[in-house]
Amino acid sequence: MSAAETAAMSDGKVTASEYKAGFLRYQSCMEKAGWEVLVSDNGGYLIEYSFPTAGTTDDTRCYGTEFGAIDDAWQLQNIDRSDTTNALRTCLADAGVTPGKTRAEIDSQLAAAGIKPQTCFPH
């Protein structure tokens, strides 16, 4: 973990600016290794990106040193906004259950209703 990532994680929470800065460090690391990181969406709460499969080794290194801990913490902090949580909300609503606000509430509601989460996703 780089000094910048360690500093971002020091208070146990990740801000939007720390998340974006971590991604930019990751992207810069990948570019220095010769790989282009394509950003498909930078407007939502998650940055959606891709890179060539051949860059997997460098991705592991760059992600691990510049962005991994920040990305994990950010996604956990924002789990209530995730696409997965939204799909589970829809599944509950379709079953006639008013979904809770948090992922924890939704998970409890799914269990109480006997709905297996994997049935909420199209194949």
A tleap script that builds the chain and sets N, CA, C and O, in Angstrom:
source leaprc.protein.ff14SB
mol = sequence {
  NMET SER ALA ALA GLU THR ALA ALA MET SER
  ASP GLY LYS VAL THR ALA SER GLU TYR LYS
  ALA GLY PHE LEU ARG TYR GLN SER CYS MET
  GLU LYS ALA GLY TRP GLU VAL LEU VAL SER
  ASP ASN GLY GLY TYR LEU ILE GLU TYR SER
  PHE PRO THR ALA GLY THR THR ASP ASP THR
  ARG CYS TYR GLY THR GLU PHE GLY ALA ILE
  ASP ASP ALA TRP GLN LEU GLN ASN ILE ASP
  ARG SER ASP THR THR ASN ALA LEU ARG THR
  CYS LEU ALA ASP ALA GLY VAL THR PRO GLY
  LYS THR ARG ALA GLU ILE ASP SER GLN LEU
  ALA ALA ALA GLY ILE LYS PRO GLN THR CYS
  PHE PRO CHIE
}
set mol.1.N position { 0.852 -1.165 0.000 }
set mol.1.CA position { 0.000 0.000 0.000 }
set mol.1.C position { 0.902 1.234 0.000 }
set mol.1.O position { 1.825 1.348 0.806 }
set mol.2.N position { 0.616 2.145 -0.915 }
set mol.2.CA position { 1.416 3.371 -0.999 }
set mol.2.C position { 1.135 4.276 0.193 }
set mol.2.O position { 0.148 4.093 0.906 }
set mol.3.N position { 2.016 5.257 0.400 }
set mol.3.CA position { 1.824 6.223 1.480 }
set mol.3.C position { 0.516 6.991 1.290 }
set mol.3.O position { -0.187 7.271 2.261 }
set mol.4.N position { 0.189 7.330 0.044 }
set mol.4.CA position { -1.043 8.077 -0.230 }
set mol.4.C position { -2.278 7.236 0.098 }
set mol.4.O position { -3.251 7.750 0.650 }
set mol.5.N position { -2.240 5.949 -0.241 }
set mol.5.CA position { -3.379 5.091 0.067 }
set mol.5.C position { -3.486 4.877 1.578 }
set mol.5.O position { -4.587 4.869 2.129 }
set mol.6.N position { -2.362 4.707 2.237 }
set mol.6.CA position { -2.353 4.557 3.687 }
set mol.6.C position { -2.953 5.788 4.354 }
set mol.6.O position { -3.741 5.667 5.292 }
set mol.7.N position { -2.586 6.967 3.875 }
set mol.7.CA position { -3.121 8.212 4.437 }
set mol.7.C position { -4.631 8.299 4.223 }
set mol.7.O position { -5.368 8.706 5.121 }
set mol.8.N position { -5.085 7.916 3.035 }
set mol.8.CA position { -6.521 7.962 2.739 }
set mol.8.C position { -7.304 7.013 3.646 }
set mol.8.O position { -8.452 7.291 3.993 }
set mol.9.N position { -6.694 5.909 4.026 }
set mol.9.CA position { -7.370 4.901 4.844 }
set mol.9.C position { -7.199 5.148 6.343 }
set mol.9.O position { -7.798 4.439 7.152 }
set mol.10.N position { -6.398 6.133 6.725 }
set mol.10.CA position { -6.016 6.317 8.126 }
set mol.10.C position { -7.186 6.590 9.067 }
set mol.10.O position { -7.122 6.219 10.239 }
set mol.11.N position { -8.241 7.223 8.590 }
set mol.11.CA position { -9.381 7.513 9.471 }
set mol.11.C position { -10.499 6.474 9.349 }
set mol.11.O position { -11.549 6.605 9.978 }
set mol.12.N position { -10.265 5.452 8.543 }
set mol.12.CA position { -11.245 4.377 8.412 }
set mol.12.C position { -12.394 4.665 7.462 }
set mol.12.O position { -13.265 3.817 7.269 }
set mol.13.N position { -12.408 5.848 6.869 }
set mol.13.CA position { -13.449 6.213 5.901 }
set mol.13.C position { -12.783 6.784 4.665 }
set mol.13.O position { -11.693 7.354 4.732 }
set mol.14.N position { -13.454 6.623 3.537 }
set mol.14.CA position { -12.933 7.134 2.274 }
set mol.14.C position { -13.909 8.177 1.743 }
set mol.14.O position { -15.108 7.922 1.626 }
set mol.15.N position { -13.384 9.347 1.424 }
set mol.15.CA position { -14.216 10.400 0.830 }
set mol.15.C position { -14.229 10.220 -0.687 }
set mol.15.O position { -13.413 9.484 -1.242 }
set mol.16.N position { -15.158 10.896 -1.344 }
set mol.16.CA position { -15.231 10.837 -2.804 }
set mol.16.C position { -13.933 11.335 -3.419 }
set mol.16.O position { -13.462 10.755 -4.397 }
set mol.17.N position { -13.347 12.386 -2.877 }
set mol.17.CA position { -12.096 12.899 -3.452 }
set mol.17.C position { -10.947 11.927 -3.220 }
set mol.17.O position { -10.075 11.806 -4.080 }
set mol.18.N position { -10.918 11.230 -2.089 }
set mol.18.CA position { -9.882 10.209 -1.862 }
set mol.18.C position { -10.066 9.034 -2.814 }
set mol.18.O position { -9.089 8.474 -3.312 }
set mol.19.N position { -11.307 8.663 -3.064 }
set mol.19.CA position { -11.601 7.577 -4.006 }
set mol.19.C position { -11.104 7.945 -5.407 }
set mol.19.O position { -10.427 7.149 -6.058 }
set mol.20.N position { -11.441 9.142 -5.863 }
set mol.20.CA position { -11.022 9.579 -7.201 }
set mol.20.C position { -9.513 9.727 -7.292 }
set mol.20.O position { -8.919 9.356 -8.305 }
set mol.21.N position { -8.882 10.260 -6.257 }
set mol.21.CA position { -7.425 10.412 -6.261 }
set mol.21.C position { -6.738 9.043 -6.289 }
set mol.21.O position { -5.733 8.866 -6.977 }
set mol.22.N position { -7.278 8.085 -5.548 }
set mol.22.CA position { -6.730 6.729 -5.566 }
set mol.22.C position { -6.826 6.111 -6.946 }
set mol.22.O position { -5.888 5.466 -7.413 }
set mol.23.N position { -7.961 6.310 -7.597 }
set mol.23.CA position { -8.105 5.783 -8.949 }
set mol.23.C position { -7.102 6.436 -9.895 }
set mol.23.O position { -6.491 5.748 -10.713 }
set mol.24.N position { -6.930 7.727 -9.798 }
set mol.24.CA position { -5.976 8.412 -10.677 }
set mol.24.C position { -4.557 7.905 -10.458 }
set mol.24.O position { -3.794 7.793 -11.417 }
set mol.25.N position { -4.185 7.595 -9.218 }
set mol.25.CA position { -2.859 7.013 -8.949 }
set mol.25.C position { -2.756 5.630 -9.578 }
set mol.25.O position { -1.735 5.290 -10.176 }
set mol.26.N position { -3.814 4.831 -9.442 }
set mol.26.CA position { -3.853 3.506 -10.073 }
set mol.26.C position { -3.703 3.641 -11.588 }
set mol.26.O position { -2.896 2.940 -12.199 }
set mol.27.N position { -4.472 4.532 -12.188 }
set mol.27.CA position { -4.442 4.733 -13.634 }
set mol.27.C position { -3.048 5.179 -14.087 }
set mol.27.O position { -2.545 4.706 -15.106 }
set mol.28.N position { -2.439 6.068 -13.347 }
set mol.28.CA position { -1.093 6.535 -13.662 }
set mol.28.C position { -0.081 5.394 -13.568 }
set mol.28.O position { 0.797 5.271 -14.422 }
set mol.29.N position { -0.200 4.573 -12.549 }
set mol.29.CA position { 0.676 3.413 -12.383 }
set mol.29.C position { 0.553 2.475 -13.581 }
set mol.29.O position { 1.557 1.994 -14.106 }
set mol.30.N position { -0.678 2.220 -14.008 }
set mol.30.CA position { -0.904 1.344 -15.165 }
set mol.30.C position { -0.321 1.958 -16.441 }
set mol.30.O position { 0.286 1.259 -17.252 }
set mol.31.N position { -0.508 3.255 -16.609 }
set mol.31.CA position { 0.024 3.917 -17.808 }
set mol.31.C position { 1.547 3.885 -17.817 }
set mol.31.O position { 2.153 3.717 -18.875 }
set mol.32.N position { 2.174 4.045 -16.655 }
set mol.32.CA position { 3.636 3.953 -16.568 }
set mol.32.C position { 4.125 2.556 -16.932 }
set mol.32.O position { 5.240 2.390 -17.426 }
set mol.33.N position { 3.285 1.553 -16.686 }
set mol.33.CA position { 3.621 0.167 -17.043 }
set mol.33.C position { 3.290 -0.144 -18.505 }
set mol.33.O position { 3.543 -1.249 -18.983 }
set mol.34.N position { 2.723 0.841 -19.209 }
set mol.34.CA position { 2.445 0.668 -20.626 }
set mol.34.C position { 1.027 0.270 -20.980 }
set mol.34.O position { 0.763 -0.125 -22.115 }
set mol.35.N position { 0.106 0.365 -20.029 }
set mol.35.CA position { -1.272 -0.059 -20.270 }
set mol.35.C position { -2.221 1.125 -20.223 }
set mol.35.O position { -2.115 1.985 -19.349 }
set mol.36.N position { -3.139 1.162 -21.159 }
set mol.36.CA position { -4.169 2.195 -21.152 }
set mol.36.C position { -5.360 1.697 -20.336 }
set mol.36.O position { -5.859 0.594 -20.561 }
set mol.37.N position { -5.804 2.505 -19.404 }
set mol.37.CA position { -6.990 2.191 -18.618 }
set mol.37.C position { -8.130 3.010 -19.201 }
set mol.37.O position { -8.100 4.240 -19.178 }
set mol.38.N position { -9.120 2.327 -19.715 }
set mol.38.CA position { -10.262 2.998 -20.328 }
set mol.38.C position { -11.354 3.211 -19.293 }
set mol.38.O position { -11.806 2.261 -18.654 }
set mol.39.N position { -11.771 4.439 -19.131 }
set mol.39.CA position { -12.834 4.764 -18.187 }
set mol.39.C position { -14.132 4.870 -18.973 }
set mol.39.O position { -14.270 5.717 -19.855 }
set mol.40.N position { -15.087 3.997 -18.641 }
set mol.40.CA position { -16.361 4.015 -19.361 }
set mol.40.C position { -17.400 4.877 -18.657 }
set mol.40.O position { -18.341 5.357 -19.288 }
set mol.41.N position { -17.232 5.073 -17.352 }
set mol.41.CA position { -18.190 5.896 -16.605 }
set mol.41.C position { -17.500 6.434 -15.370 }
set mol.41.O position { -17.045 5.674 -14.516 }
set mol.42.N position { -17.426 7.744 -15.284 }
set mol.42.CA position { -16.814 8.393 -14.138 }
set mol.42.C position { -17.818 9.336 -13.481 }
set mol.42.O position { -17.448 10.153 -12.639 }
set mol.43.N position { -19.093 9.222 -13.868 }
set mol.43.CA position { -20.097 10.154 -13.374 }
set mol.43.C position { -20.887 9.674 -12.176 }
set mol.43.O position { -21.501 10.479 -11.475 }
set mol.44.N position { -20.880 8.382 -11.930 }
set mol.44.CA position { -21.630 7.846 -10.798 }
set mol.44.C position { -20.755 7.755 -9.564 }
set mol.44.O position { -19.672 8.338 -9.513 }
set mol.45.N position { -21.222 7.033 -8.590 }
set mol.45.CA position { -20.430 6.912 -7.366 }
set mol.45.C position { -19.275 5.932 -7.538 }
set mol.45.O position { -18.307 5.981 -6.780 }
set mol.46.N position { -19.366 5.034 -8.533 }
set mol.46.CA position { -18.271 4.116 -8.849 }
set mol.46.C position { -17.665 4.484 -10.192 }
set mol.46.O position { -18.374 4.859 -11.125 }
set mol.47.N position { -16.353 4.373 -10.281 }
set mol.47.CA position { -15.662 4.579 -11.554 }
set mol.47.C position { -15.637 3.228 -12.265 }
set mol.47.O position { -15.121 2.247 -11.729 }
set mol.48.N position { -16.188 3.182 -13.454 }
set mol.48.CA position { -16.187 1.947 -14.243 }
set mol.48.C position { -15.054 2.040 -15.253 }
set mol.48.O position { -14.961 3.012 -16.002 }
set mol.49.N position { -14.196 1.030 -15.273 }
set mol.49.CA position { -13.015 1.077 -16.128 }
set mol.49.C position { -12.627 -0.328 -16.587 }
set mol.49.O position { -13.104 -1.333 -16.060 }
set mol.50.N position { -11.756 -0.362 -17.572 }
set mol.50.CA position { -11.235 -1.641 -18.058 }
set mol.50.C position { -9.807 -1.436 -18.532 }
set mol.50.O position { -9.353 -0.307 -18.718 }
set mol.51.N position { -9.103 -2.552 -18.724 }
set mol.51.CA position { -7.732 -2.537 -19.225 }
set mol.51.C position { -7.508 -3.842 -19.980 }
set mol.51.O position { -8.264 -4.795 -19.791 }
set mol.52.N position { -6.480 -3.905 -20.836 }
set mol.52.CA position { -6.234 -5.136 -21.588 }
set mol.52.C position { -5.917 -6.313 -20.657 }
set mol.52.O position { -5.227 -6.146 -19.651 }
set mol.53.N position { -6.411 -7.472 -20.988 }
set mol.53.CA position { -6.177 -8.668 -20.185 }
set mol.53.C position { -4.689 -8.919 -19.974 }
set mol.53.O position { -4.283 -9.416 -18.923 }
set mol.54.N position { -3.888 -8.583 -20.956 }
set mol.54.CA position { -2.451 -8.800 -20.841 }
set mol.54.C position { -1.830 -7.995 -19.703 }
set mol.54.O position { -0.720 -8.301 -19.269 }
set mol.55.N position { -2.523 -6.983 -19.221 }
set mol.55.CA position { -2.003 -6.148 -18.146 }
set mol.55.C position { -2.344 -6.624 -16.752 }
set mol.55.O position { -2.200 -5.867 -15.792 }
set mol.56.N position { -2.797 -7.867 -16.618 }
set mol.56.CA position { -3.270 -8.369 -15.335 }
set mol.56.C position { -2.207 -8.301 -14.244 }
set mol.56.O position { -2.515 -7.928 -13.112 }
set mol.57.N position { -0.976 -8.649 -14.559 }
set mol.57.CA position { 0.087 -8.614 -13.550 }
set mol.57.C position { 0.308 -7.195 -13.043 }
set mol.57.O position { 0.426 -6.974 -11.838 }
set mol.58.N position { 0.363 -6.235 -13.959 }
set mol.58.CA position { 0.537 -4.845 -13.556 }
set mol.58.C position { -0.694 -4.328 -12.818 }
set mol.58.O position { -0.573 -3.539 -11.882 }
set mol.59.N position { -1.873 -4.771 -13.237 }
set mol.59.CA position { -3.089 -4.371 -12.533 }
set mol.59.C position { -3.030 -4.834 -11.083 }
set mol.59.O position { -3.350 -4.064 -10.177 }
set mol.60.N position { -2.633 -6.061 -10.854 }
set mol.60.CA position { -2.542 -6.586 -9.498 }
set mol.60.C position { -1.609 -5.718 -8.656 }
set mol.60.O position { -1.928 -5.388 -7.514 }
set mol.61.N position { -0.469 -5.353 -9.211 }
set mol.61.CA position { 0.499 -4.522 -8.499 }
set mol.61.C position { -0.043 -3.114 -8.268 }
set mol.61.O position { -0.025 -2.624 -7.139 }
set mol.62.N position { -0.522 -2.462 -9.322 }
set mol.62.CA position { -0.995 -1.076 -9.217 }
set mol.62.C position { -2.242 -0.968 -8.340 }
set mol.62.O position { -2.348 -0.067 -7.508 }
set mol.63.N position { -3.175 -1.883 -8.531 }
set mol.63.CA position { -4.397 -1.875 -7.727 }
set mol.63.C position { -4.052 -2.083 -6.260 }
set mol.63.O position { -4.588 -1.402 -5.385 }
set mol.64.N position { -3.157 -3.027 -5.994 }
set mol.64.CA position { -2.776 -3.336 -4.624 }
set mol.64.C position { -2.048 -2.212 -3.911 }
set mol.64.O position { -2.179 -2.057 -2.697 }
set mol.65.N position { -1.285 -1.431 -4.651 }
set mol.65.CA position { -0.512 -0.370 -4.003 }
set mol.65.C position { -1.224 0.977 -3.986 }
set mol.65.O position { -0.958 1.792 -3.103 }
set mol.66.N position { -2.124 1.235 -4.940 }
set mol.66.CA position { -2.688 2.577 -5.077 }
set mol.66.C position { -4.194 2.697 -4.847 }
set mol.66.O position { -4.678 3.772 -4.492 }
set mol.67.N position { -4.942 1.605 -5.045 }
set mol.67.CA position { -6.392 1.773 -5.109 }
set mol.67.C position { -7.196 0.684 -4.401 }
set mol.67.O position { -8.337 0.934 -4.012 }
set mol.68.N position { -6.653 -0.484 -4.226 }
set mol.68.CA position { -7.421 -1.629 -3.732 }
set mol.68.C position { -8.139 -1.404 -2.415 }
set mol.68.O position { -9.346 -1.625 -2.325 }
set mol.69.N position { -7.416 -0.967 -1.389 }
set mol.69.CA position { -8.041 -0.764 -0.072 }
set mol.69.C position { -9.076 0.357 -0.132 }
set mol.69.O position { -10.143 0.264 0.476 }
set mol.70.N position { -8.748 1.417 -0.870 }
set mol.70.CA position { -9.677 2.541 -1.020 }
set mol.70.C position { -10.942 2.087 -1.742 }
set mol.70.O position { -12.052 2.404 -1.314 }
set mol.71.N position { -10.778 1.349 -2.830 }
set mol.71.CA position { -11.919 0.870 -3.612 }
set mol.71.C position { -12.811 -0.038 -2.771 }
set mol.71.O position { -14.033 0.108 -2.776 }
set mol.72.N position { -12.199 -0.973 -2.049 }
set mol.72.CA position { -12.978 -1.880 -1.196 }
set mol.72.C position { -13.774 -1.100 -0.154 }
set mol.72.O position { -14.970 -1.326 0.024 }
set mol.73.N position { -13.094 -0.175 0.536 }
set mol.73.CA position { -13.767 0.607 1.582 }
set mol.73.C position { -14.883 1.459 0.995 }
set mol.73.O position { -15.965 1.553 1.574 }
set mol.74.N position { -14.625 2.081 -0.151 }
set mol.74.CA position { -15.631 2.937 -0.799 }
set mol.74.C position { -16.868 2.132 -1.186 }
set mol.74.O position { -17.998 2.567 -0.964 }
set mol.75.N position { -16.642 0.951 -1.767 }
set mol.75.CA position { -17.786 0.130 -2.168 }
set mol.75.C position { -18.585 -0.348 -0.963 }
set mol.75.O position { -19.814 -0.393 -1.018 }
set mol.76.N position { -17.911 -0.705 0.117 }
set mol.76.CA position { -18.633 -1.111 1.327 }
set mol.76.C position { -19.394 0.056 1.941 }
set mol.76.O position { -20.521 -0.113 2.406 }
set mol.77.N position { -18.783 1.243 1.945 }
set mol.77.CA position { -19.472 2.430 2.466 }
set mol.77.C position { -20.716 2.762 1.652 }
set mol.77.O position { -21.665 3.345 2.174 }
set mol.78.N position { -20.713 2.393 0.380 }
set mol.78.CA position { -21.801 2.753 -0.529 }
set mol.78.C position { -22.630 1.564 -0.982 }
set mol.78.O position { -23.287 1.626 -2.021 }
set mol.79.N position { -22.608 0.481 -0.212 }
set mol.79.CA position { -23.311 -0.739 -0.616 }
set mol.79.C position { -24.808 -0.509 -0.814 }
set mol.79.O position { -25.442 -1.188 -1.622 }
set mol.80.N position { -25.371 0.445 -0.078 }
set mol.80.CA position { -26.808 0.713 -0.210 }
set mol.80.C position { -27.148 1.323 -1.566 }
set mol.80.O position { -28.314 1.336 -1.961 }
set mol.81.N position { -26.145 1.828 -2.282 }
set mol.81.CA position { -26.347 2.444 -3.599 }
set mol.81.C position { -25.970 1.516 -4.755 }
set mol.81.O position { -26.133 1.883 -5.919 }
set mol.82.N position { -25.475 0.337 -4.449 }
set mol.82.CA position { -24.931 -0.540 -5.486 }
set mol.82.C position { -26.015 -1.084 -6.417 }
set mol.82.O position { -27.192 -1.139 -6.062 }
set mol.83.N position { -25.593 -1.480 -7.605 }
set mol.83.CA position { -26.509 -2.103 -8.567 }
set mol.83.C position { -27.106 -3.384 -7.994 }
set mol.83.O position { -28.279 -3.684 -8.213 }
set mol.84.N position { -26.292 -4.134 -7.261 }
set mol.84.CA position { -26.784 -5.371 -6.651 }
set mol.84.C position { -27.891 -5.078 -5.650 }
set mol.84.O position { -28.932 -5.735 -5.658 }
set mol.85.N position { -27.667 -4.092 -4.791 }
set mol.85.CA position { -28.692 -3.735 -3.804 }
set mol.85.C position { -29.953 -3.248 -4.500 }
set mol.85.O position { -31.060 -3.582 -4.079 }
set mol.86.N position { -29.801 -2.469 -5.552 }
set mol.86.CA position { -30.975 -1.993 -6.295 }
set mol.86.C position { -31.746 -3.142 -6.927 }
set mol.86.O position { -32.977 -3.124 -6.952 }
set mol.87.N position { -31.030 -4.148 -7.440 }
set mol.87.CA position { -31.711 -5.321 -8.003 }
set mol.87.C position { -32.481 -6.082 -6.923 }
set mol.87.O position { -33.582 -6.577 -7.163 }
set mol.88.N position { -31.888 -6.168 -5.734 }
set mol.88.CA position { -32.570 -6.839 -4.626 }
set mol.88.C position { -33.793 -6.053 -4.171 }
set mol.88.O position { -34.807 -6.640 -3.792 }
set mol.89.N position { -33.699 -4.726 -4.206 }
set mol.89.CA position { -34.867 -3.881 -3.887 }
set mol.89.C position { -36.013 -4.182 -4.859 }
set mol.89.O position { -37.159 -4.369 -4.450 }
set mol.90.N position { -35.684 -4.223 -6.132 }
set mol.90.CA position { -36.685 -4.502 -7.166 }
set mol.90.C position { -37.308 -5.873 -6.954 }
set mol.90.O position { -38.519 -6.043 -7.101 }
set mol.91.N position { -36.491 -6.831 -6.614 }
set mol.91.CA position { -36.967 -8.194 -6.382 }
set mol.91.C position { -37.977 -8.212 -5.230 }
set mol.91.O position { -39.027 -8.848 -5.327 }
set mol.92.N position { -37.654 -7.516 -4.149 }
set mol.92.CA position { -38.592 -7.449 -3.023 }
set mol.92.C position { -39.890 -6.763 -3.430 }
set mol.92.O position { -40.979 -7.241 -3.114 }
set mol.93.N position { -39.769 -5.648 -4.129 }
set mol.93.CA position { -40.966 -4.915 -4.564 }
set mol.93.C position { -41.829 -5.798 -5.459 }
set mol.93.O position { -43.054 -5.803 -5.331 }
set mol.94.N position { -41.196 -6.544 -6.364 }
set mol.94.CA position { -41.932 -7.448 -7.253 }
set mol.94.C position { -42.659 -8.541 -6.464 }
set mol.94.O position { -43.678 -9.070 -6.908 }
set mol.95.N position { -42.119 -8.865 -5.295 }
set mol.95.CA position { -42.744 -9.885 -4.448 }
set mol.95.C position { -43.766 -9.277 -3.487 }
set mol.95.O position { -44.328 -9.972 -2.641 }
set mol.96.N position { -43.999 -7.966 -3.629 }
set mol.96.CA position { -44.992 -7.303 -2.795 }
set mol.96.C position { -44.470 -6.840 -1.442 }
set mol.96.O position { -45.255 -6.537 -0.543 }
set mol.97.N position { -43.149 -6.784 -1.292 }
set mol.97.CA position { -42.537 -6.349 -0.035 }
set mol.97.C position { -41.938 -4.966 -0.249 }
set mol.97.O position { -41.184 -4.757 -1.199 }
set mol.98.N position { -42.266 -4.020 0.626 }
set mol.98.CA position { -41.670 -2.690 0.544 }
set mol.98.C position { -40.230 -2.785 1.034 }
set mol.98.O position { -40.000 -3.070 2.209 }
set mol.99.N position { -39.251 -2.550 0.147 }
set mol.99.CA position { -37.855 -2.754 0.538 }
set mol.99.C position { -37.374 -1.753 1.578 }
set mol.99.O position { -37.789 -0.593 1.592 }
set mol.100.N position { -36.491 -2.228 2.447 }
set mol.100.CA position { -35.859 -1.365 3.436 }
set mol.100.C position { -34.876 -0.413 2.775 }
set mol.100.O position { -34.635 -0.484 1.570 }
set mol.101.N position { -34.320 0.470 3.572 }
set mol.101.CA position { -33.399 1.479 3.044 }
set mol.101.C position { -31.969 0.978 2.950 }
set mol.101.O position { -31.225 1.399 2.066 }
set mol.102.N position { -31.573 0.082 3.851 }
set mol.102.CA position { -30.187 -0.367 3.868 }
set mol.102.C position { -30.066 -1.790 3.339 }
set mol.102.O position { -31.045 -2.535 3.295 }
set mol.103.N position { -28.858 -2.153 2.940 }
set mol.103.CA position { -28.617 -3.506 2.444 }
set mol.103.C position { -28.892 -4.527 3.538 }
set mol.103.O position { -29.415 -5.609 3.270 }
set mol.104.N position { -28.535 -4.179 4.775 }
set mol.104.CA position { -28.790 -5.109 5.880 }
set mol.104.C position { -30.286 -5.371 6.036 }
set mol.104.O position { -30.702 -6.513 6.230 }
set mol.105.N position { -31.098 -4.311 5.951 }
set mol.105.CA position { -32.556 -4.475 6.041 }
set mol.105.C position { -33.069 -5.325 4.884 }
set mol.105.O position { -33.908 -6.205 5.073 }
set mol.106.N position { -32.562 -5.055 3.697 }
set mol.106.CA position { -32.999 -5.790 2.503 }
set mol.106.C position { -32.626 -7.270 2.616 }
set mol.106.O position { -33.433 -8.140 2.290 }
set mol.107.N position { -31.406 -7.557 3.077 }
set mol.107.CA position { -30.991 -8.951 3.252 }
set mol.107.C position { -31.917 -9.665 4.245 }
set mol.107.O position { -32.300 -10.814 4.024 }
set mol.108.N position { -32.271 -8.987 5.328 }
set mol.108.CA position { -33.189 -9.577 6.324 }
set mol.108.C position { -34.569 -9.814 5.718 }
set mol.108.O position { -35.194 -10.845 5.967 }
set mol.109.N position { -35.039 -8.859 4.923 }
set mol.109.CA position { -36.353 -8.998 4.298 }
set mol.109.C position { -36.377 -10.161 3.302 }
set mol.109.O position { -37.355 -10.905 3.230 }
set mol.110.N position { -35.304 -10.307 2.547 }
set mol.110.CA position { -35.232 -11.427 1.606 }
set mol.110.C position { -35.322 -12.752 2.351 }
set mol.110.O position { -36.061 -13.651 1.951 }
set mol.111.N position { -34.561 -12.865 3.443 }
set mol.111.CA position { -34.572 -14.095 4.231 }
set mol.111.C position { -35.954 -14.351 4.823 }
set mol.111.O position { -36.449 -15.477 4.787 }
set mol.112.N position { -36.573 -13.314 5.364 }
set mol.112.CA position { -37.900 -13.462 5.969 }
set mol.112.C position { -38.951 -13.873 4.941 }
set mol.112.O position { -39.886 -14.609 5.256 }
set mol.113.N position { -38.791 -13.393 3.719 }
set mol.113.CA position { -39.748 -13.717 2.658 }
set mol.113.C position { -39.409 -15.041 1.964 }
set mol.113.O position { -40.153 -15.505 1.099 }
set mol.114.N position { -38.286 -15.640 2.349 }
set mol.114.CA position { -37.878 -16.904 1.730 }
set mol.114.C position { -37.393 -16.734 0.294 }
set mol.114.O position { -37.468 -17.665 -0.508 }
set mol.115.N position { -36.903 -15.561 -0.020 }
set mol.115.CA position { -36.416 -15.295 -1.377 }
set mol.115.C position { -34.901 -15.474 -1.393 }
set mol.115.O position { -34.187 -14.831 -0.623 }
set mol.116.N position { -34.419 -16.337 -2.258 }
set mol.116.CA position { -32.976 -16.519 -2.410 }
set mol.116.C position { -32.449 -15.388 -3.286 }
set mol.116.O position { -32.958 -15.178 -4.387 }
set mol.117.N position { -31.432 -14.651 -2.817 }
set mol.117.CA position { -30.930 -13.497 -3.577 }
set mol.117.C position { -30.567 -13.829 -5.031 }
set mol.117.O position { -30.776 -12.998 -5.915 }
set mol.118.N position { -30.036 -15.011 -5.291 }
set mol.118.CA position { -29.619 -15.350 -6.649 }
set mol.118.C position { -30.804 -15.405 -7.621 }
set mol.118.O position { -30.616 -15.304 -8.833 }
set mol.119.N position { -32.024 -15.565 -7.091 }
set mol.119.CA position { -33.195 -15.585 -7.965 }
set mol.119.C position { -33.579 -14.183 -8.429 }
set mol.119.O position { -34.444 -14.028 -9.291 }
set mol.120.N position { -32.944 -13.168 -7.862 }
set mol.120.CA position { -33.276 -11.767 -8.188 }
set mol.120.C position { -32.510 -11.244 -9.393 }
set mol.120.O position { -32.714 -10.103 -9.808 }
set mol.121.N position { -31.640 -12.054 -9.955 }
set mol.121.CA position { -30.798 -11.590 -11.060 }
set mol.121.C position { -31.107 -12.371 -12.327 }
set mol.121.O position { -31.161 -13.600 -12.313 }
set mol.122.N position { -31.307 -11.647 -13.422 }
set mol.122.CA position { -31.571 -12.351 -14.689 }
set mol.122.C position { -30.358 -13.177 -15.103 }
set mol.122.O position { -29.214 -12.829 -14.808 }
set mol.123.N position { -30.630 -14.247 -15.776 }
set mol.123.CA position { -29.538 -15.131 -16.210 }
set mol.123.C position { -29.008 -14.739 -17.545 }
set mol.123.O position { -28.088 -15.378 -18.056 }
savepdb mol mol.pdb
quit
